[in-house]
């Protein structure tokens, strides 16, 4: 009499662990990006830009930022005295142009030095 072998594969989902790990990763990734985005915006505003052109410039170098993140950040940095802005008409539209203030230039230099030191230390560890 021939024997039949039946193999059952059981795949456990770990109670949603994959999803929880993905959620945790996304949360930690966003936390890691927050400070980096500030540095990227300050560095990009060494030359004057308006919001949309800034967003495009950031995207071109791989720093993606939603409008809902960028515009509140610009207002906050201006409120902190790190940016100056002015409304101007260009291409028949009023646009708000941003640039680093003298205080922003000094802060960018300090933050860039901090970033370079931290980055070098982390590279050694990683």
Jmol script that loads the backbone (N, CA, C; Angstrom):
load data "model"
ATOM      1  N   UNK A   1       0.850  -1.166   0.000  1.00  0.00           N
ATOM      2  CA  UNK A   1       0.000   0.000   0.000  1.00  0.00           C
ATOM      3  C   UNK A   1       0.903   1.239   0.000  1.00  0.00           C
ATOM      4  N   UNK A   2       0.743   2.161  -0.988  1.00  0.00           N
ATOM      5  CA  UNK A   2       1.579   3.353  -1.051  1.00  0.00           C
ATOM      6  C   UNK A   2       1.229   4.329   0.062  1.00  0.00           C
ATOM      7  N   UNK A   3       2.251   5.045   0.495  1.00  0.00           N
ATOM      8  CA  UNK A   3       2.060   6.057   1.540  1.00  0.00           C
ATOM      9  C   UNK A   3       2.037   7.440   0.910  1.00  0.00           C
ATOM     10  N   UNK A   4       1.212   8.252   1.434  1.00  0.00           N
ATOM     11  CA  UNK A   4       1.141   9.628   0.966  1.00  0.00           C
ATOM     12  C   UNK A   4       1.706  10.517   2.051  1.00  0.00           C
ATOM     13  N   UNK A   5       2.609  11.371   1.633  1.00  0.00           N
ATOM     14  CA  UNK A   5       3.223  12.295   2.579  1.00  0.00           C
ATOM     15  C   UNK A   5       2.599  13.666   2.366  1.00  0.00           C
ATOM     16  N   UNK A   6       2.119  14.179   3.411  1.00  0.00           N
ATOM     17  CA  UNK A   6       1.502  15.498   3.346  1.00  0.00           C
ATOM     18  C   UNK A   6       2.344  16.453   4.167  1.00  0.00           C
ATOM     19  N   UNK A   7       2.788  17.539   3.544  1.00  0.00           N
ATOM     20  CA  UNK A   7       3.592  18.538   4.240  1.00  0.00           C
ATOM     21  C   UNK A   7       2.788  19.823   4.319  1.00  0.00           C
ATOM     22  N   UNK A   8       2.687  20.318   5.507  1.00  0.00           N
ATOM     23  CA  UNK A   8       1.945  21.558   5.722  1.00  0.00           C
ATOM     24  C   UNK A   8       2.933  22.626   6.150  1.00  0.00           C
ATOM     25  N   UNK A   9       2.912  23.734   5.446  1.00  0.00           N
ATOM     26  CA  UNK A   9       3.753  24.873   5.822  1.00  0.00           C
ATOM     27  C   UNK A   9       2.901  25.861   6.592  1.00  0.00           C
ATOM     28  N   UNK A  10       3.386  26.218   7.739  1.00  0.00           N
ATOM     29  CA  UNK A  10       2.683  27.184   8.563  1.00  0.00           C
ATOM     30  C   UNK A  10       3.509  28.460   8.609  1.00  0.00           C
ATOM     31  N   UNK A  11       2.899  29.531   8.192  1.00  0.00           N
ATOM     32  CA  UNK A  11       3.587  30.819   8.212  1.00  0.00           C
ATOM     33  C   UNK A  11       2.900  31.691   9.249  1.00  0.00           C
ATOM     34  N   UNK A  12       3.656  32.023  10.263  1.00  0.00           N
ATOM     35  CA  UNK A  12       3.111  32.878  11.326  1.00  0.00           C
ATOM     36  C   UNK A  12       3.416  34.327  10.995  1.00  0.00           C
ATOM     37  N   UNK A  13       2.478  35.178  11.261  1.00  0.00           N
ATOM     38  CA  UNK A  13       2.666  36.610  11.012  1.00  0.00           C
ATOM     39  C   UNK A  13       3.182  37.346  12.231  1.00  0.00           C
ATOM     40  N   UNK A  14       3.400  36.645  13.293  1.00  0.00           N
ATOM     41  CA  UNK A  14       3.962  37.288  14.476  1.00  0.00           C
ATOM     42  C   UNK A  14       3.037  38.311  15.098  1.00  0.00           C
ATOM     43  N   UNK A  15       1.771  38.132  14.942  1.00  0.00           N
ATOM     44  CA  UNK A  15       0.824  39.063  15.542  1.00  0.00           C
ATOM     45  C   UNK A  15       0.932  40.462  14.961  1.00  0.00           C
ATOM     46  N   UNK A  16       1.243  40.541  13.677  1.00  0.00           N
ATOM     47  CA  UNK A  16       1.347  41.857  13.057  1.00  0.00           C
ATOM     48  C   UNK A  16       2.701  42.502  13.237  1.00  0.00           C
ATOM     49  N   UNK A  17       3.695  41.737  13.640  1.00  0.00           N
ATOM     50  CA  UNK A  17       5.022  42.284  13.928  1.00  0.00           C
ATOM     51  C   UNK A  17       5.614  43.024  12.734  1.00  0.00           C
ATOM     52  N   UNK A  18       5.441  42.480  11.534  1.00  0.00           N
ATOM     53  CA  UNK A  18       5.993  43.136  10.348  1.00  0.00           C
ATOM     54  C   UNK A  18       5.407  44.527  10.224  1.00  0.00           C
ATOM     55  N   UNK A  19       4.115  44.630  10.384  1.00  0.00           N
ATOM     56  CA  UNK A  19       3.468  45.926  10.285  1.00  0.00           C
ATOM     57  C   UNK A  19       3.941  46.865  11.394  1.00  0.00           C
ATOM     58  N   UNK A  20       4.073  46.346  12.607  1.00  0.00           N
ATOM     59  CA  UNK A  20       4.550  47.167  13.718  1.00  0.00           C
ATOM     60  C   UNK A  20       5.984  47.624  13.469  1.00  0.00           C
ATOM     61  N   UNK A  21       6.826  46.739  12.939  1.00  0.00           N
ATOM     62  CA  UNK A  21       8.203  47.111  12.635  1.00  0.00           C
ATOM     63  C   UNK A  21       8.249  48.165  11.537  1.00  0.00           C
ATOM     64  N   UNK A  22       7.372  48.023  10.548  1.00  0.00           N
ATOM     65  CA  UNK A  22       7.309  49.030   9.488  1.00  0.00           C
ATOM     66  C   UNK A  22       6.862  50.376  10.046  1.00  0.00           C
ATOM     67  N   UNK A  23       5.878  50.338  10.915  1.00  0.00           N
ATOM     68  CA  UNK A  23       5.398  51.579  11.533  1.00  0.00           C
ATOM     69  C   UNK A  23       6.489  52.214  12.389  1.00  0.00           C
ATOM     70  N   UNK A  24       7.190  51.391  13.149  1.00  0.00           N
ATOM     71  CA  UNK A  24       8.268  51.900  13.991  1.00  0.00           C
ATOM     72  C   UNK A  24       9.383  52.488  13.139  1.00  0.00           C
ATOM     73  N   UNK A  25       9.757  51.779  12.073  1.00  0.00           N
ATOM     74  CA  UNK A  25      10.792  52.288  11.170  1.00  0.00           C
ATOM     75  C   UNK A  25      10.391  53.644  10.608  1.00  0.00           C
ATOM     76  N   UNK A  26       9.154  53.752  10.162  1.00  0.00           N
ATOM     77  CA  UNK A  26       8.691  55.008   9.569  1.00  0.00           C
ATOM     78  C   UNK A  26       8.729  56.139  10.589  1.00  0.00           C
ATOM     79  N   UNK A  27       8.338  55.862  11.802  1.00  0.00           N
ATOM     80  CA  UNK A  27       8.367  56.862  12.861  1.00  0.00           C
ATOM     81  C   UNK A  27       9.801  57.315  13.148  1.00  0.00           C
ATOM     82  N   UNK A  28      10.711  56.361  13.271  1.00  0.00           N
ATOM     83  CA  UNK A  28      12.114  56.689  13.540  1.00  0.00           C
ATOM     84  C   UNK A  28      12.762  57.393  12.350  1.00  0.00           C
ATOM     85  N   UNK A  29      12.389  56.987  11.146  1.00  0.00           N
ATOM     86  CA  UNK A  29      12.919  57.632   9.931  1.00  0.00           C
ATOM     87  C   UNK A  29      12.505  59.095   9.879  1.00  0.00           C
ATOM     88  N   UNK A  30      11.237  59.367  10.197  1.00  0.00           N
ATOM     89  CA  UNK A  30      10.756  60.749  10.191  1.00  0.00           C
ATOM     90  C   UNK A  30      11.468  61.579  11.250  1.00  0.00           C
ATOM     91  N   UNK A  31      11.691  60.986  12.411  1.00  0.00           N
ATOM     92  CA  UNK A  31      12.408  61.670  13.480  1.00  0.00           C
ATOM     93  C   UNK A  31      13.831  62.016  13.043  1.00  0.00           C
ATOM     94  N   UNK A  32      14.475  61.073  12.387  1.00  0.00           N
ATOM     95  CA  UNK A  32      15.833  61.270  11.899  1.00  0.00           C
ATOM     96  C   UNK A  32      15.887  62.369  10.840  1.00  0.00           C
ATOM     97  N   UNK A  33      14.879  62.416   9.992  1.00  0.00           N
ATOM     98  CA  UNK A  33      14.842  63.402   8.897  1.00  0.00           C
ATOM     99  C   UNK A  33      14.573  64.828   9.362  1.00  0.00           C
ATOM    100  N   UNK A  34      13.849  65.006  10.468  1.00  0.00           N
ATOM    101  CA  UNK A  34      13.420  66.351  10.868  1.00  0.00           C
ATOM    102  C   UNK A  34      14.573  67.347  10.940  1.00  0.00           C
ATOM    103  N   UNK A  35      15.600  67.023  11.686  1.00  0.00           N
ATOM    104  CA  UNK A  35      16.742  67.922  11.801  1.00  0.00           C
ATOM    105  C   UNK A  35      17.483  68.082  10.492  1.00  0.00           C
ATOM    106  N   UNK A  36      17.525  67.005   9.714  1.00  0.00           N
ATOM    107  CA  UNK A  36      18.193  67.058   8.420  1.00  0.00           C
ATOM    108  C   UNK A  36      17.478  68.016   7.474  1.00  0.00           C
ATOM    109  N   UNK A  37      16.160  68.044   7.539  1.00  0.00           N
ATOM    110  CA  UNK A  37      15.388  68.924   6.667  1.00  0.00           C
ATOM    111  C   UNK A  37      15.668  70.385   6.978  1.00  0.00           C
ATOM    112  N   UNK A  38      15.806  70.711   8.243  1.00  0.00           N
ATOM    113  CA  UNK A  38      16.123  72.086   8.628  1.00  0.00           C
ATOM    114  C   UNK A  38      17.457  72.493   8.024  1.00  0.00           C
ATOM    115  N   UNK A  39      18.443  71.635   8.153  1.00  0.00           N
ATOM    116  CA  UNK A  39      19.768  71.923   7.604  1.00  0.00           C
ATOM    117  C   UNK A  39      19.697  72.063   6.088  1.00  0.00           C
ATOM    118  N   UNK A  40      18.948  71.194   5.430  1.00  0.00           N
ATOM    119  CA  UNK A  40      18.816  71.251   3.970  1.00  0.00           C
ATOM    120  C   UNK A  40      18.158  72.555   3.519  1.00  0.00           C
ATOM    121  N   UNK A  41      17.118  72.980   4.219  1.00  0.00           N
ATOM    122  CA  UNK A  41      16.427  74.223   3.862  1.00  0.00           C
ATOM    123  C   UNK A  41      17.352  75.418   4.068  1.00  0.00           C
ATOM    124  N   UNK A  42      18.019  75.474   5.214  1.00  0.00           N
ATOM    125  CA  UNK A  42      18.933  76.583   5.465  1.00  0.00           C
ATOM    126  C   UNK A  42      20.038  76.630   4.411  1.00  0.00           C
ATOM    127  N   UNK A  43      20.621  75.486   4.094  1.00  0.00           N
ATOM    128  CA  UNK A  43      21.697  75.445   3.105  1.00  0.00           C
ATOM    129  C   UNK A  43      21.199  75.883   1.728  1.00  0.00           C
ATOM    130  N   UNK A  44      19.985  75.490   1.385  1.00  0.00           N
ATOM    131  CA  UNK A  44      19.429  75.848   0.077  1.00  0.00           C
ATOM    132  C   UNK A  44      19.099  77.327  -0.029  1.00  0.00           C
ATOM    133  N   UNK A  45      18.842  77.948   1.102  1.00  0.00           N
ATOM    134  CA  UNK A  45      18.446  79.366   1.074  1.00  0.00           C
ATOM    135  C   UNK A  45      19.631  80.319   1.207  1.00  0.00           C
ATOM    136  N   UNK A  46      20.826  79.819   0.939  1.00  0.00           N
ATOM    137  CA  UNK A  46      21.962  80.733   0.792  1.00  0.00           C
ATOM    138  C   UNK A  46      21.739  81.584  -0.454  1.00  0.00           C
ATOM    139  N   UNK A  47      20.949  81.032  -1.394  1.00  0.00           N
ATOM    140  CA  UNK A  47      20.492  81.818  -2.532  1.00  0.00           C
ATOM    141  C   UNK A  47      18.982  81.960  -2.419  1.00  0.00           C
ATOM    142  N   UNK A  48      18.487  83.107  -2.731  1.00  0.00           N
ATOM    143  CA  UNK A  48      17.067  83.425  -2.577  1.00  0.00           C
ATOM    144  C   UNK A  48      16.197  82.522  -3.457  1.00  0.00           C
ATOM    145  N   UNK A  49      15.100  82.054  -2.874  1.00  0.00           N
ATOM    146  CA  UNK A  49      14.146  81.222  -3.605  1.00  0.00           C
ATOM    147  C   UNK A  49      12.750  81.436  -3.042  1.00  0.00           C
ATOM    148  N   UNK A  50      11.752  81.114  -3.847  1.00  0.00           N
ATOM    149  CA  UNK A  50      10.391  81.084  -3.319  1.00  0.00           C
ATOM    150  C   UNK A  50      10.042  79.627  -3.016  1.00  0.00           C
ATOM    151  N   UNK A  51       8.957  79.414  -2.327  1.00  0.00           N
ATOM    152  CA  UNK A  51       8.632  78.095  -1.797  1.00  0.00           C
ATOM    153  C   UNK A  51       8.677  76.968  -2.803  1.00  0.00           C
ATOM    154  N   UNK A  52       8.005  77.142  -3.936  1.00  0.00           N
ATOM    155  CA  UNK A  52       7.953  76.056  -4.914  1.00  0.00           C
ATOM    156  C   UNK A  52       9.331  75.770  -5.506  1.00  0.00           C
ATOM    157  N   UNK A  53      10.083  76.820  -5.831  1.00  0.00           N
ATOM    158  CA  UNK A  53      11.417  76.596  -6.417  1.00  0.00           C
ATOM    159  C   UNK A  53      12.340  75.920  -5.398  1.00  0.00           C
ATOM    160  N   UNK A  54      12.162  76.238  -4.133  1.00  0.00           N
ATOM    161  CA  UNK A  54      12.943  75.595  -3.077  1.00  0.00           C
ATOM    162  C   UNK A  54      12.603  74.111  -3.008  1.00  0.00           C
ATOM    163  N   UNK A  55      11.328  73.808  -3.058  1.00  0.00           N
ATOM    164  CA  UNK A  55      10.891  72.410  -3.007  1.00  0.00           C
ATOM    165  C   UNK A  55      11.446  71.617  -4.182  1.00  0.00           C
ATOM    166  N   UNK A  56      11.428  72.206  -5.370  1.00  0.00           N
ATOM    167  CA  UNK A  56      11.972  71.543  -6.559  1.00  0.00           C
ATOM    168  C   UNK A  56      13.473  71.328  -6.398  1.00  0.00           C
ATOM    169  N   UNK A  57      14.187  72.357  -5.930  1.00  0.00           N
ATOM    170  CA  UNK A  57      15.644  72.248  -5.741  1.00  0.00           C
ATOM    171  C   UNK A  57      15.980  71.149  -4.734  1.00  0.00           C
ATOM    172  N   UNK A  58      15.226  71.071  -3.660  1.00  0.00           N
ATOM    173  CA  UNK A  58      15.455  70.024  -2.661  1.00  0.00           C
ATOM    174  C   UNK A  58      15.195  68.643  -3.253  1.00  0.00           C
ATOM    175  N   UNK A  59      14.109  68.510  -3.997  1.00  0.00           N
ATOM    176  CA  UNK A  59      13.787  67.226  -4.623  1.00  0.00           C
ATOM    177  C   UNK A  59      14.878  66.792  -5.594  1.00  0.00           C
ATOM    178  N   UNK A  60      15.468  67.745  -6.312  1.00  0.00           N
ATOM    179  CA  UNK A  60      16.507  67.415  -7.296  1.00  0.00           C
ATOM    180  C   UNK A  60      17.750  66.818  -6.650  1.00  0.00           C
ATOM    181  N   UNK A  61      18.004  67.144  -5.400  1.00  0.00           N
ATOM    182  CA  UNK A  61      19.170  66.564  -4.715  1.00  0.00           C
ATOM    183  C   UNK A  61      18.775  65.408  -3.797  1.00  0.00           C
ATOM    184  N   UNK A  62      17.513  64.967  -3.912  1.00  0.00           N
ATOM    185  CA  UNK A  62      17.077  63.791  -3.168  1.00  0.00           C
ATOM    186  C   UNK A  62      16.461  64.062  -1.812  1.00  0.00           C
ATOM    187  N   UNK A  63      16.169  65.322  -1.519  1.00  0.00           N
ATOM    188  CA  UNK A  63      15.522  65.670  -0.247  1.00  0.00           C
ATOM    189  C   UNK A  63      14.063  65.992  -0.551  1.00  0.00           C
ATOM    190  N   UNK A  64      13.219  64.992  -0.420  1.00  0.00           N
ATOM    191  CA  UNK A  64      11.799  65.177  -0.716  1.00  0.00           C
ATOM    192  C   UNK A  64      11.086  65.772   0.485  1.00  0.00           C
ATOM    193  N   UNK A  65      10.241  66.759   0.188  1.00  0.00           N
ATOM    194  CA  UNK A  65       9.516  67.404   1.270  1.00  0.00           C
ATOM    195  C   UNK A  65       8.146  67.827   0.749  1.00  0.00           C
ATOM    196  N   UNK A  66       7.133  67.457   1.480  1.00  0.00           N
ATOM    197  CA  UNK A  66       5.774  67.841   1.122  1.00  0.00           C
ATOM    198  C   UNK A  66       5.562  69.326   1.417  1.00  0.00           C
ATOM    199  N   UNK A  67       4.652  69.934   0.669  1.00  0.00           N
ATOM    200  CA  UNK A  67       4.311  71.343   0.918  1.00  0.00           C
ATOM    201  C   UNK A  67       3.838  71.538   2.346  1.00  0.00           C
ATOM    202  N   UNK A  68       3.099  70.560   2.848  1.00  0.00           N
ATOM    203  CA  UNK A  68       2.551  70.666   4.207  1.00  0.00           C
ATOM    204  C   UNK A  68       3.640  70.644   5.274  1.00  0.00           C
ATOM    205  N   UNK A  69       4.844  70.245   4.904  1.00  0.00           N
ATOM    206  CA  UNK A  69       5.996  70.290   5.805  1.00  0.00           C
ATOM    207  C   UNK A  69       6.820  71.542   5.542  1.00  0.00           C
ATOM    208  N   UNK A  70       7.030  71.862   4.273  1.00  0.00           N
ATOM    209  CA  UNK A  70       7.915  72.953   3.896  1.00  0.00           C
ATOM    210  C   UNK A  70       7.415  74.317   4.358  1.00  0.00           C
ATOM    211  N   UNK A  71       6.182  74.664   4.051  1.00  0.00           N
ATOM    212  CA  UNK A  71       5.717  76.024   4.337  1.00  0.00           C
ATOM    213  C   UNK A  71       5.645  76.337   5.837  1.00  0.00           C
ATOM    214  N   UNK A  72       5.158  75.426   6.671  1.00  0.00           N
ATOM    215  CA  UNK A  72       5.227  75.713   8.113  1.00  0.00           C
ATOM    216  C   UNK A  72       6.673  75.828   8.609  1.00  0.00           C
ATOM    217  N   UNK A  73       7.581  75.024   8.040  1.00  0.00           N
ATOM    218  CA  UNK A  73       8.984  75.105   8.425  1.00  0.00           C
ATOM    219  C   UNK A  73       9.562  76.467   8.041  1.00  0.00           C
ATOM    220  N   UNK A  74       9.245  76.950   6.845  1.00  0.00           N
ATOM    221  CA  UNK A  74       9.726  78.268   6.424  1.00  0.00           C
ATOM    222  C   UNK A  74       9.218  79.362   7.368  1.00  0.00           C
ATOM    223  N   UNK A  75       7.955  79.293   7.728  1.00  0.00           N
ATOM    224  CA  UNK A  75       7.393  80.298   8.653  1.00  0.00           C
ATOM    225  C   UNK A  75       8.066  80.228  10.019  1.00  0.00           C
ATOM    226  N   UNK A  76       8.320  79.010  10.493  1.00  0.00           N
ATOM    227  CA  UNK A  76       8.967  78.852  11.792  1.00  0.00           C
ATOM    228  C   UNK A  76      10.396  79.390  11.764  1.00  0.00           C
ATOM    229  N   UNK A  77      11.148  79.061  10.726  1.00  0.00           N
ATOM    230  CA  UNK A  77      12.528  79.543  10.620  1.00  0.00           C
ATOM    231  C   UNK A  77      12.571  81.064  10.497  1.00  0.00           C
ATOM    232  N   UNK A  78      11.602  81.628   9.802  1.00  0.00           N
ATOM    233  CA  UNK A  78      11.530  83.090   9.705  1.00  0.00           C
ATOM    234  C   UNK A  78      11.200  83.686  11.074  1.00  0.00           C
ATOM    235  N   UNK A  79      10.271  83.073  11.786  1.00  0.00           N
ATOM    236  CA  UNK A  79       9.919  83.531  13.125  1.00  0.00           C
ATOM    237  C   UNK A  79      11.088  83.460  14.094  1.00  0.00           C
ATOM    238  N   UNK A  80      11.996  82.542  13.857  1.00  0.00           N
ATOM    239  CA  UNK A  80      13.192  82.405  14.701  1.00  0.00           C
ATOM    240  C   UNK A  80      14.309  83.367  14.275  1.00  0.00           C
ATOM    241  N   UNK A  81      14.032  84.149  13.237  1.00  0.00           N
ATOM    242  CA  UNK A  81      15.017  85.123  12.785  1.00  0.00           C
ATOM    243  C   UNK A  81      16.101  84.550  11.887  1.00  0.00           C
ATOM    244  N   UNK A  82      15.894  83.321  11.397  1.00  0.00           N
ATOM    245  CA  UNK A  82      16.911  82.680  10.561  1.00  0.00           C
ATOM    246  C   UNK A  82      16.716  82.953   9.077  1.00  0.00           C
ATOM    247  N   UNK A  83      15.505  83.385   8.708  1.00  0.00           N
ATOM    248  CA  UNK A  83      15.201  83.711   7.315  1.00  0.00           C
ATOM    249  C   UNK A  83      14.601  85.102   7.230  1.00  0.00           C
ATOM    250  N   UNK A  84      14.842  85.743   6.107  1.00  0.00           N
ATOM    251  CA  UNK A  84      14.146  86.971   5.734  1.00  0.00           C
ATOM    252  C   UNK A  84      13.277  86.619   4.537  1.00  0.00           C
ATOM    253  N   UNK A  85      12.155  87.316   4.388  1.00  0.00           N
ATOM    254  CA  UNK A  85      11.307  87.061   3.223  1.00  0.00           C
ATOM    255  C   UNK A  85      10.681  88.365   2.756  1.00  0.00           C
ATOM    256  N   UNK A  86      10.271  88.348   1.511  1.00  0.00           N
ATOM    257  CA  UNK A  86       9.531  89.483   0.962  1.00  0.00           C
ATOM    258  C   UNK A  86       8.637  88.995  -0.156  1.00  0.00           C
ATOM    259  N   UNK A  87       7.492  89.660  -0.274  1.00  0.00           N
ATOM    260  CA  UNK A  87       6.553  89.356  -1.349  1.00  0.00           C
ATOM    261  C   UNK A  87       6.970  90.155  -2.577  1.00  0.00           C
ATOM    262  N   UNK A  88       6.927  89.498  -3.733  1.00  0.00           N
ATOM    263  CA  UNK A  88       7.259  90.134  -4.992  1.00  0.00           C
ATOM    264  C   UNK A  88       6.392  89.557  -6.088  1.00  0.00           C
ATOM    265  N   UNK A  89       6.141  90.363  -7.097  1.00  0.00           N
ATOM    266  CA  UNK A  89       5.404  89.844  -8.247  1.00  0.00           C
ATOM    267  C   UNK A  89       6.405  89.324  -9.267  1.00  0.00           C
ATOM    268  N   UNK A  90       6.170  88.107  -9.712  1.00  0.00           N
ATOM    269  CA  UNK A  90       7.002  87.491 -10.731  1.00  0.00           C
ATOM    270  C   UNK A  90       6.107  86.631 -11.593  1.00  0.00           C
ATOM    271  N   UNK A  91       6.250  86.775 -12.900  1.00  0.00           N
ATOM    272  CA  UNK A  91       5.410  86.021 -13.834  1.00  0.00           C
ATOM    273  C   UNK A  91       3.930  86.257 -13.535  1.00  0.00           C
ATOM    274  N   UNK A  92       3.612  87.501 -13.238  1.00  0.00           N
ATOM    275  CA  UNK A  92       2.229  87.924 -12.957  1.00  0.00           C
ATOM    276  C   UNK A  92       1.606  87.281 -11.728  1.00  0.00           C
ATOM    277  N   UNK A  93       2.463  86.765 -10.849  1.00  0.00           N
ATOM    278  CA  UNK A  93       1.971  86.171  -9.608  1.00  0.00           C
ATOM    279  C   UNK A  93       2.793  86.708  -8.455  1.00  0.00           C
ATOM    280  N   UNK A  94       2.114  86.886  -7.328  1.00  0.00           N
ATOM    281  CA  UNK A  94       2.843  87.290  -6.127  1.00  0.00           C
ATOM    282  C   UNK A  94       3.456  86.053  -5.494  1.00  0.00           C
ATOM    283  N   UNK A  95       4.748  86.154  -5.218  1.00  0.00           N
ATOM    284  CA  UNK A  95       5.456  85.038  -4.615  1.00  0.00           C
ATOM    285  C   UNK A  95       6.251  85.553  -3.428  1.00  0.00           C
ATOM    286  N   UNK A  96       6.377  84.714  -2.431  1.00  0.00           N
ATOM    287  CA  UNK A  96       7.159  85.070  -1.251  1.00  0.00           C
ATOM    288  C   UNK A  96       8.552  84.467  -1.401  1.00  0.00           C
ATOM    289  N   UNK A  97       9.544  85.331  -1.444  1.00  0.00           N
ATOM    290  CA  UNK A  97      10.923  84.902  -1.608  1.00  0.00           C
ATOM    291  C   UNK A  97      11.608  84.858  -0.252  1.00  0.00           C
ATOM    292  N   UNK A  98      12.362  83.792  -0.041  1.00  0.00           N
ATOM    293  CA  UNK A  98      13.059  83.571   1.227  1.00  0.00           C
ATOM    294  C   UNK A  98      14.557  83.561   0.982  1.00  0.00           C
ATOM    295  N   UNK A  99      15.303  83.994   1.988  1.00  0.00           N
ATOM    296  CA  UNK A  99      16.766  83.913   1.969  1.00  0.00           C
ATOM    297  C   UNK A  99      17.239  83.875   3.415  1.00  0.00           C
ATOM    298  N   UNK A 100      18.454  83.391   3.596  1.00  0.00           N
ATOM    299  CA  UNK A 100      19.033  83.385   4.940  1.00  0.00           C
ATOM    300  C   UNK A 100      19.232  84.808   5.432  1.00  0.00           C
ATOM    301  N   UNK A 101      18.916  85.023   6.667  1.00  0.00           N
ATOM    302  CA  UNK A 101      19.243  86.299   7.317  1.00  0.00           C
ATOM    303  C   UNK A 101      20.688  86.194   7.802  1.00  0.00           C
ATOM    304  N   UNK A 102      21.297  87.290   8.224  1.00  0.00           N
ATOM    305  CA  UNK A 102      22.640  87.189   8.801  1.00  0.00           C
ATOM    306  C   UNK A 102      22.686  86.200   9.975  1.00  0.00           C
ATOM    307  N   UNK A 103      21.647  86.204  10.793  1.00  0.00           N
ATOM    308  CA  UNK A 103      21.581  85.244  11.891  1.00  0.00           C
ATOM    309  C   UNK A 103      21.491  83.813  11.361  1.00  0.00           C
ATOM    310  N   UNK A 104      20.733  83.628  10.270  1.00  0.00           N
ATOM    311  CA  UNK A 104      20.597  82.320   9.651  1.00  0.00           C
ATOM    312  C   UNK A 104      21.909  81.819   9.077  1.00  0.00           C
ATOM    313  N   UNK A 105      22.691  82.729   8.488  1.00  0.00           N
ATOM    314  CA  UNK A 105      24.005  82.342   7.948  1.00  0.00           C
ATOM    315  C   UNK A 105      24.912  81.842   9.063  1.00  0.00           C
ATOM    316  N   UNK A 106      24.917  82.551  10.173  1.00  0.00           N
ATOM    317  CA  UNK A 106      25.747  82.144  11.315  1.00  0.00           C
ATOM    318  C   UNK A 106      25.262  80.807  11.881  1.00  0.00           C
ATOM    319  N   UNK A 107      23.951  80.643  11.975  1.00  0.00           N
ATOM    320  CA  UNK A 107      23.395  79.388  12.502  1.00  0.00           C
ATOM    321  C   UNK A 107      23.687  78.233  11.554  1.00  0.00           C
ATOM    322  N   UNK A 108      23.591  78.466  10.241  1.00  0.00           N
ATOM    323  CA  UNK A 108      23.908  77.420   9.271  1.00  0.00           C
ATOM    324  C   UNK A 108      25.352  76.961   9.436  1.00  0.00           C
ATOM    325  N   UNK A 109      26.274  77.886   9.608  1.00  0.00           N
ATOM    326  CA  UNK A 109      27.684  77.522   9.785  1.00  0.00           C
ATOM    327  C   UNK A 109      27.863  76.645  11.028  1.00  0.00           C
ATOM    328  N   UNK A 110      27.213  77.017  12.104  1.00  0.00           N
ATOM    329  CA  UNK A 110      27.331  76.238  13.339  1.00  0.00           C
ATOM    330  C   UNK A 110      26.696  74.860  13.199  1.00  0.00           C
ATOM    331  N   UNK A 111      25.501  74.812  12.600  1.00  0.00           N
ATOM    332  CA  UNK A 111      24.808  73.533  12.429  1.00  0.00           C
ATOM    333  C   UNK A 111      25.557  72.627  11.458  1.00  0.00           C
ATOM    334  N   UNK A 112      26.134  73.196  10.400  1.00  0.00           N
ATOM    335  CA  UNK A 112      26.891  72.394   9.434  1.00  0.00           C
ATOM    336  C   UNK A 112      28.113  71.772  10.099  1.00  0.00           C
ATOM    337  N   UNK A 113      28.798  72.540  10.943  1.00  0.00           N
ATOM    338  CA  UNK A 113      29.959  71.995  11.661  1.00  0.00           C
ATOM    339  C   UNK A 113      29.525  70.871  12.597  1.00  0.00           C
ATOM    340  N   UNK A 114      28.417  71.050  13.272  1.00  0.00           N
ATOM    341  CA  UNK A 114      27.884  70.013  14.160  1.00  0.00           C
ATOM    342  C   UNK A 114      27.515  68.766  13.360  1.00  0.00           C
ATOM    343  N   UNK A 115      26.850  68.972  12.218  1.00  0.00           N
ATOM    344  CA  UNK A 115      26.443  67.872  11.353  1.00  0.00           C
ATOM    345  C   UNK A 115      27.658  67.068  10.887  1.00  0.00           C
ATOM    346  N   UNK A 116      28.683  67.766  10.426  1.00  0.00           N
ATOM    347  CA  UNK A 116      29.878  67.080   9.923  1.00  0.00           C
ATOM    348  C   UNK A 116      30.542  66.238  11.014  1.00  0.00           C
ATOM    349  N   UNK A 117      30.632  66.784  12.205  1.00  0.00           N
ATOM    350  CA  UNK A 117      31.222  66.033  13.320  1.00  0.00           C
ATOM    351  C   UNK A 117      30.392  64.824  13.692  1.00  0.00           C
ATOM    352  N   UNK A 118      29.100  65.005  13.801  1.00  0.00           N
ATOM    353  CA  UNK A 118      28.204  63.903  14.149  1.00  0.00           C
ATOM    354  C   UNK A 118      28.204  62.843  13.053  1.00  0.00           C
ATOM    355  N   UNK A 119      28.160  63.288  11.819  1.00  0.00           N
ATOM    356  CA  UNK A 119      28.159  62.369  10.689  1.00  0.00           C
ATOM    357  C   UNK A 119      29.438  61.531  10.660  1.00  0.00           C
ATOM    358  N   UNK A 120      30.578  62.167  10.891  1.00  0.00           N
ATOM    359  CA  UNK A 120      31.845  61.443  10.901  1.00  0.00           C
ATOM    360  C   UNK A 120      31.877  60.404  12.031  1.00  0.00           C
ATOM    361  N   UNK A 121      31.365  60.769  13.180  1.00  0.00           N
ATOM    362  CA  UNK A 121      31.310  59.828  14.304  1.00  0.00           C
ATOM    363  C   UNK A 121      30.394  58.647  13.999  1.00  0.00           C
ATOM    364  N   UNK A 122      29.225  58.933  13.442  1.00  0.00           N
ATOM    365  CA  UNK A 122      28.279  57.864  13.121  1.00  0.00           C
ATOM    366  C   UNK A 122      28.828  56.951  12.037  1.00  0.00           C
ATOM    367  N   UNK A 123      29.515  57.514  11.049  1.00  0.00           N
ATOM    368  CA  UNK A 123      30.111  56.686   9.992  1.00  0.00           C
ATOM    369  C   UNK A 123      31.099  55.694  10.572  1.00  0.00           C
ATOM    370  N   UNK A 124      31.879  56.127  11.565  1.00  0.00           N
ATOM    371  CA  UNK A 124      32.827  55.219  12.215  1.00  0.00           C
ATOM    372  C   UNK A 124      32.079  54.076  12.906  1.00  0.00           C
ATOM    373  N   UNK A 125      30.958  54.402  13.527  1.00  0.00           N
ATOM    374  CA  UNK A 125      30.191  53.396  14.251  1.00  0.00           C
ATOM    375  C   UNK A 125      29.459  52.447  13.317  1.00  0.00           C
ATOM    376  N   UNK A 126      28.955  52.972  12.224  1.00  0.00           N
ATOM    377  CA  UNK A 126      28.160  52.152  11.311  1.00  0.00           C
ATOM    378  C   UNK A 126      29.044  51.310  10.430  1.00  0.00           C
TER     379      UNK A 126
END
end "model"
wireframe off; spacefill off
backbone 0.3
color backbone group
